[in-house]
Amino acid sequence: MRIELPWPPKELSPNARLHWASLAKAKKQYRHACAYAAVQQGVRRIPVQELHLQLTFHAPTRLAYDLDNALARMKAGLDGLADVLGVDDKHWSLGIARGDTPGGRVIVEVSPC
């Protein structure tokens, strides 16, 4: 299953210095945005115990970015995806890669383990 999620906002970067309330609001908005995007693409609960997710980050621009920072920014979005899939993210394995085309999105390939 292939899911396209929005690029995580800069406020969710571990390097950002935000007031806790602003950070909580950004996390909540991104979690809901990713859950909504998944539902709009027809994603539903799946009857498996473990999943593998391959994340491909397509940055908004061709500027260099750090993959572990991008993954950390995605945490709230992955929680939203876990809500929709019905599989706790502690039962996931992850793979991450850089995409070669700009566009500001994260492509998630979901497969059973």
Rosetta constraint file for C-alpha pairs under 8 A:
AtomPair CA 1 CA 109 HARMONIC 5.70 0.50
AtomPair CA 1 CA 110 HARMONIC 5.13 0.50
AtomPair CA 1 CA 111 HARMONIC 6.65 0.50
AtomPair CA 2 CA 107 HARMONIC 6.97 0.50
AtomPair CA 2 CA 108 HARMONIC 5.73 0.50
AtomPair CA 2 CA 109 HARMONIC 4.61 0.50
AtomPair CA 2 CA 110 HARMONIC 6.36 0.50
AtomPair CA 3 CA 38 HARMONIC 6.41 0.50
AtomPair CA 3 CA 41 HARMONIC 7.06 0.50
AtomPair CA 3 CA 43 HARMONIC 7.99 0.50
AtomPair CA 3 CA 107 HARMONIC 5.82 0.50
AtomPair CA 3 CA 108 HARMONIC 5.04 0.50
AtomPair CA 3 CA 109 HARMONIC 6.43 0.50
AtomPair CA 3 CA 110 HARMONIC 7.84 0.50
AtomPair CA 4 CA 37 HARMONIC 7.45 0.50
AtomPair CA 4 CA 38 HARMONIC 7.48 0.50
AtomPair CA 4 CA 105 HARMONIC 6.69 0.50
AtomPair CA 4 CA 106 HARMONIC 5.82 0.50
AtomPair CA 4 CA 107 HARMONIC 4.63 0.50
AtomPair CA 4 CA 108 HARMONIC 6.23 0.50
AtomPair CA 5 CA 34 HARMONIC 5.77 0.50
AtomPair CA 5 CA 37 HARMONIC 6.31 0.50
AtomPair CA 5 CA 38 HARMONIC 7.30 0.50
AtomPair CA 5 CA 105 HARMONIC 5.72 0.50
AtomPair CA 5 CA 106 HARMONIC 5.08 0.50
AtomPair CA 5 CA 107 HARMONIC 6.28 0.50
AtomPair CA 5 CA 108 HARMONIC 7.47 0.50
AtomPair CA 6 CA 33 HARMONIC 7.64 0.50
AtomPair CA 6 CA 34 HARMONIC 6.80 0.50
AtomPair CA 6 CA 37 HARMONIC 7.94 0.50
AtomPair CA 6 CA 104 HARMONIC 6.68 0.50
AtomPair CA 6 CA 105 HARMONIC 4.69 0.50
AtomPair CA 6 CA 106 HARMONIC 6.12 0.50
AtomPair CA 7 CA 57 HARMONIC 7.94 0.50
AtomPair CA 7 CA 58 HARMONIC 7.85 0.50
AtomPair CA 7 CA 59 HARMONIC 7.18 0.50
AtomPair CA 7 CA 60 HARMONIC 7.54 0.50
AtomPair CA 7 CA 104 HARMONIC 4.92 0.50
AtomPair CA 7 CA 105 HARMONIC 4.39 0.50
AtomPair CA 7 CA 106 HARMONIC 5.87 0.50
AtomPair CA 8 CA 12 HARMONIC 7.00 0.50
AtomPair CA 8 CA 30 HARMONIC 7.07 0.50
AtomPair CA 8 CA 70 HARMONIC 7.66 0.50
AtomPair CA 8 CA 73 HARMONIC 5.84 0.50
AtomPair CA 8 CA 74 HARMONIC 5.91 0.50
AtomPair CA 8 CA 77 HARMONIC 7.59 0.50
AtomPair CA 9 CA 13 HARMONIC 7.62 0.50
AtomPair CA 9 CA 26 HARMONIC 7.83 0.50
AtomPair CA 9 CA 30 HARMONIC 7.71 0.50
AtomPair CA 9 CA 73 HARMONIC 7.38 0.50
AtomPair CA 10 CA 16 HARMONIC 7.32 0.50
AtomPair CA 10 CA 73 HARMONIC 7.65 0.50
AtomPair CA 11 CA 16 HARMONIC 5.93 0.50
AtomPair CA 11 CA 18 HARMONIC 7.36 0.50
AtomPair CA 11 CA 23 HARMONIC 6.73 0.50
AtomPair CA 11 CA 26 HARMONIC 6.73 0.50
AtomPair CA 12 CA 16 HARMONIC 6.89 0.50
AtomPair CA 12 CA 23 HARMONIC 6.96 0.50
AtomPair CA 12 CA 26 HARMONIC 7.00 0.50
AtomPair CA 12 CA 27 HARMONIC 6.90 0.50
AtomPair CA 12 CA 72 HARMONIC 7.75 0.50
AtomPair CA 12 CA 73 HARMONIC 4.89 0.50
AtomPair CA 12 CA 74 HARMONIC 7.85 0.50
AtomPair CA 13 CA 69 HARMONIC 6.40 0.50
AtomPair CA 13 CA 70 HARMONIC 7.49 0.50
AtomPair CA 13 CA 72 HARMONIC 6.81 0.50
AtomPair CA 13 CA 73 HARMONIC 5.07 0.50
AtomPair CA 14 CA 69 HARMONIC 6.80 0.50
AtomPair CA 14 CA 72 HARMONIC 6.83 0.50
AtomPair CA 14 CA 73 HARMONIC 7.10 0.50
AtomPair CA 18 CA 22 HARMONIC 6.32 0.50
AtomPair CA 18 CA 23 HARMONIC 6.00 0.50
AtomPair CA 19 CA 23 HARMONIC 6.31 0.50
AtomPair CA 20 CA 24 HARMONIC 6.07 0.50
AtomPair CA 21 CA 25 HARMONIC 6.22 0.50
AtomPair CA 22 CA 26 HARMONIC 6.25 0.50
AtomPair CA 23 CA 27 HARMONIC 6.17 0.50
AtomPair CA 24 CA 28 HARMONIC 6.16 0.50
AtomPair CA 25 CA 29 HARMONIC 6.16 0.50
AtomPair CA 26 CA 30 HARMONIC 6.14 0.50
AtomPair CA 27 CA 31 HARMONIC 6.03 0.50
AtomPair CA 27 CA 76 HARMONIC 5.56 0.50
AtomPair CA 27 CA 77 HARMONIC 7.96 0.50
AtomPair CA 28 CA 32 HARMONIC 6.25 0.50
AtomPair CA 28 CA 76 HARMONIC 7.27 0.50
AtomPair CA 29 CA 33 HARMONIC 6.06 0.50
AtomPair CA 30 CA 34 HARMONIC 6.13 0.50
AtomPair CA 30 CA 76 HARMONIC 6.35 0.50
AtomPair CA 30 CA 77 HARMONIC 5.76 0.50
AtomPair CA 31 CA 35 HARMONIC 6.24 0.50
AtomPair CA 31 CA 76 HARMONIC 4.92 0.50
AtomPair CA 31 CA 77 HARMONIC 4.49 0.50
AtomPair CA 31 CA 78 HARMONIC 7.36 0.50
AtomPair CA 31 CA 79 HARMONIC 6.43 0.50
AtomPair CA 31 CA 80 HARMONIC 4.58 0.50
AtomPair CA 31 CA 81 HARMONIC 7.83 0.50
AtomPair CA 32 CA 36 HARMONIC 5.94 0.50
AtomPair CA 32 CA 77 HARMONIC 7.64 0.50
AtomPair CA 32 CA 80 HARMONIC 6.13 0.50
AtomPair CA 33 CA 37 HARMONIC 6.08 0.50
AtomPair CA 33 CA 77 HARMONIC 7.58 0.50
AtomPair CA 33 CA 80 HARMONIC 7.92 0.50
AtomPair CA 34 CA 38 HARMONIC 6.15 0.50
AtomPair CA 34 CA 77 HARMONIC 5.26 0.50
AtomPair CA 34 CA 78 HARMONIC 7.61 0.50
AtomPair CA 34 CA 80 HARMONIC 5.76 0.50
AtomPair CA 34 CA 81 HARMONIC 6.37 0.50
AtomPair CA 35 CA 39 HARMONIC 6.26 0.50
AtomPair CA 35 CA 77 HARMONIC 7.38 0.50
AtomPair CA 35 CA 80 HARMONIC 4.65 0.50
AtomPair CA 35 CA 81 HARMONIC 5.30 0.50
AtomPair CA 35 CA 83 HARMONIC 7.18 0.50
AtomPair CA 35 CA 84 HARMONIC 6.18 0.50
AtomPair CA 36 CA 40 HARMONIC 6.08 0.50
AtomPair CA 37 CA 41 HARMONIC 6.34 0.50
AtomPair CA 38 CA 42 HARMONIC 6.60 0.50
AtomPair CA 38 CA 43 HARMONIC 5.39 0.50
AtomPair CA 38 CA 81 HARMONIC 6.86 0.50
AtomPair CA 38 CA 84 HARMONIC 7.32 0.50
AtomPair CA 39 CA 43 HARMONIC 5.05 0.50
AtomPair CA 39 CA 44 HARMONIC 6.82 0.50
AtomPair CA 39 CA 84 HARMONIC 7.17 0.50
AtomPair CA 43 CA 84 HARMONIC 7.08 0.50
AtomPair CA 43 CA 85 HARMONIC 7.11 0.50
AtomPair CA 44 CA 84 HARMONIC 6.04 0.50
AtomPair CA 44 CA 85 HARMONIC 5.75 0.50
AtomPair CA 45 CA 84 HARMONIC 6.00 0.50
AtomPair CA 45 CA 85 HARMONIC 4.23 0.50
AtomPair CA 45 CA 86 HARMONIC 5.10 0.50
AtomPair CA 45 CA 87 HARMONIC 7.83 0.50
AtomPair CA 46 CA 85 HARMONIC 5.81 0.50
AtomPair CA 46 CA 86 HARMONIC 6.65 0.50
AtomPair CA 46 CA 87 HARMONIC 7.65 0.50
AtomPair CA 48 CA 87 HARMONIC 7.44 0.50
AtomPair CA 48 CA 112 HARMONIC 6.94 0.50
AtomPair CA 49 CA 87 HARMONIC 6.62 0.50
AtomPair CA 49 CA 91 HARMONIC 6.93 0.50
AtomPair CA 50 CA 87 HARMONIC 7.23 0.50
AtomPair CA 50 CA 91 HARMONIC 4.99 0.50
AtomPair CA 50 CA 92 HARMONIC 5.79 0.50
AtomPair CA 50 CA 112 HARMONIC 6.12 0.50
AtomPair CA 50 CA 113 HARMONIC 5.66 0.50
AtomPair CA 51 CA 87 HARMONIC 7.81 0.50
AtomPair CA 51 CA 91 HARMONIC 6.54 0.50
AtomPair CA 51 CA 92 HARMONIC 4.84 0.50
AtomPair CA 51 CA 93 HARMONIC 6.43 0.50
AtomPair CA 51 CA 110 HARMONIC 6.80 0.50
AtomPair CA 51 CA 111 HARMONIC 5.76 0.50
AtomPair CA 51 CA 112 HARMONIC 4.49 0.50
AtomPair CA 51 CA 113 HARMONIC 5.10 0.50
AtomPair CA 52 CA 92 HARMONIC 5.50 0.50
AtomPair CA 52 CA 93 HARMONIC 4.71 0.50
AtomPair CA 52 CA 94 HARMONIC 5.83 0.50
AtomPair CA 52 CA 95 HARMONIC 7.77 0.50
AtomPair CA 52 CA 110 HARMONIC 5.90 0.50
AtomPair CA 52 CA 111 HARMONIC 5.32 0.50
AtomPair CA 52 CA 112 HARMONIC 5.93 0.50
AtomPair CA 52 CA 113 HARMONIC 5.69 0.50
AtomPair CA 53 CA 92 HARMONIC 6.96 0.50
AtomPair CA 53 CA 93 HARMONIC 6.26 0.50
AtomPair CA 53 CA 94 HARMONIC 4.96 0.50
AtomPair CA 53 CA 95 HARMONIC 6.28 0.50
AtomPair CA 53 CA 108 HARMONIC 6.29 0.50
AtomPair CA 53 CA 109 HARMONIC 5.57 0.50
AtomPair CA 53 CA 110 HARMONIC 4.75 0.50
AtomPair CA 53 CA 111 HARMONIC 6.59 0.50
AtomPair CA 54 CA 94 HARMONIC 5.81 0.50
AtomPair CA 54 CA 95 HARMONIC 4.54 0.50
AtomPair CA 54 CA 96 HARMONIC 5.84 0.50
AtomPair CA 54 CA 97 HARMONIC 7.82 0.50
AtomPair CA 54 CA 107 HARMONIC 7.99 0.50
AtomPair CA 54 CA 108 HARMONIC 5.60 0.50
AtomPair CA 54 CA 109 HARMONIC 5.03 0.50
AtomPair CA 54 CA 110 HARMONIC 6.67 0.50
AtomPair CA 55 CA 94 HARMONIC 7.30 0.50
AtomPair CA 55 CA 95 HARMONIC 5.98 0.50
AtomPair CA 55 CA 96 HARMONIC 4.74 0.50
AtomPair CA 55 CA 97 HARMONIC 6.28 0.50
AtomPair CA 55 CA 106 HARMONIC 6.58 0.50
AtomPair CA 55 CA 107 HARMONIC 5.78 0.50
AtomPair CA 55 CA 108 HARMONIC 4.72 0.50
AtomPair CA 55 CA 109 HARMONIC 6.63 0.50
AtomPair CA 56 CA 96 HARMONIC 5.86 0.50
AtomPair CA 56 CA 97 HARMONIC 4.79 0.50
AtomPair CA 56 CA 98 HARMONIC 5.49 0.50
AtomPair CA 56 CA 99 HARMONIC 5.56 0.50
AtomPair CA 56 CA 106 HARMONIC 5.63 0.50
AtomPair CA 56 CA 107 HARMONIC 5.10 0.50
AtomPair CA 56 CA 108 HARMONIC 6.49 0.50
AtomPair CA 57 CA 70 HARMONIC 7.62 0.50
AtomPair CA 57 CA 96 HARMONIC 7.66 0.50
AtomPair CA 57 CA 97 HARMONIC 6.32 0.50
AtomPair CA 57 CA 98 HARMONIC 4.99 0.50
AtomPair CA 57 CA 99 HARMONIC 5.30 0.50
AtomPair CA 57 CA 104 HARMONIC 7.94 0.50
AtomPair CA 57 CA 105 HARMONIC 6.46 0.50
AtomPair CA 57 CA 106 HARMONIC 4.69 0.50
AtomPair CA 57 CA 107 HARMONIC 6.60 0.50
AtomPair CA 58 CA 98 HARMONIC 6.42 0.50
AtomPair CA 58 CA 99 HARMONIC 4.65 0.50
AtomPair CA 58 CA 100 HARMONIC 6.75 0.50
AtomPair CA 58 CA 101 HARMONIC 6.04 0.50
AtomPair CA 58 CA 102 HARMONIC 5.32 0.50
AtomPair CA 58 CA 103 HARMONIC 5.91 0.50
AtomPair CA 58 CA 104 HARMONIC 5.50 0.50
AtomPair CA 58 CA 105 HARMONIC 5.27 0.50
AtomPair CA 58 CA 106 HARMONIC 5.87 0.50
AtomPair CA 58 CA 107 HARMONIC 7.71 0.50
AtomPair CA 59 CA 63 HARMONIC 7.86 0.50
AtomPair CA 59 CA 65 HARMONIC 7.91 0.50
AtomPair CA 59 CA 99 HARMONIC 7.56 0.50
AtomPair CA 59 CA 101 HARMONIC 7.76 0.50
AtomPair CA 59 CA 102 HARMONIC 5.25 0.50
AtomPair CA 59 CA 103 HARMONIC 6.01 0.50
AtomPair CA 59 CA 104 HARMONIC 4.62 0.50
AtomPair CA 59 CA 105 HARMONIC 6.56 0.50
AtomPair CA 60 CA 102 HARMONIC 5.20 0.50
AtomPair CA 60 CA 103 HARMONIC 4.66 0.50
AtomPair CA 60 CA 104 HARMONIC 3.68 0.50
AtomPair CA 60 CA 105 HARMONIC 7.28 0.50
AtomPair CA 61 CA 102 HARMONIC 5.34 0.50
AtomPair CA 61 CA 103 HARMONIC 6.95 0.50
AtomPair CA 61 CA 104 HARMONIC 7.34 0.50
AtomPair CA 62 CA 102 HARMONIC 6.18 0.50
AtomPair CA 65 CA 69 HARMONIC 7.80 0.50
AtomPair CA 65 CA 70 HARMONIC 7.53 0.50
AtomPair CA 66 CA 70 HARMONIC 6.27 0.50
AtomPair CA 67 CA 71 HARMONIC 6.17 0.50
AtomPair CA 67 CA 96 HARMONIC 7.59 0.50
AtomPair CA 67 CA 97 HARMONIC 7.54 0.50
AtomPair CA 67 CA 98 HARMONIC 7.43 0.50
AtomPair CA 68 CA 72 HARMONIC 6.14 0.50
AtomPair CA 69 CA 73 HARMONIC 6.16 0.50
AtomPair CA 70 CA 74 HARMONIC 6.38 0.50
AtomPair CA 71 CA 75 HARMONIC 6.84 0.50
AtomPair CA 71 CA 96 HARMONIC 7.87 0.50
AtomPair CA 74 CA 78 HARMONIC 6.04 0.50
AtomPair CA 75 CA 79 HARMONIC 6.26 0.50
AtomPair CA 76 CA 80 HARMONIC 6.42 0.50
AtomPair CA 77 CA 81 HARMONIC 6.34 0.50
AtomPair CA 78 CA 82 HARMONIC 6.10 0.50
AtomPair CA 78 CA 89 HARMONIC 7.74 0.50
AtomPair CA 79 CA 83 HARMONIC 6.31 0.50
AtomPair CA 79 CA 89 HARMONIC 7.19 0.50
AtomPair CA 80 CA 84 HARMONIC 6.60 0.50
AtomPair CA 81 CA 85 HARMONIC 6.11 0.50
AtomPair CA 82 CA 86 HARMONIC 5.72 0.50
AtomPair CA 82 CA 87 HARMONIC 5.60 0.50
AtomPair CA 82 CA 88 HARMONIC 5.82 0.50
AtomPair CA 82 CA 89 HARMONIC 6.09 0.50
AtomPair CA 83 CA 87 HARMONIC 7.36 0.50
AtomPair CA 83 CA 88 HARMONIC 7.81 0.50
AtomPair CA 87 CA 91 HARMONIC 7.06 0.50
AtomPair CA 88 CA 92 HARMONIC 7.51 0.50
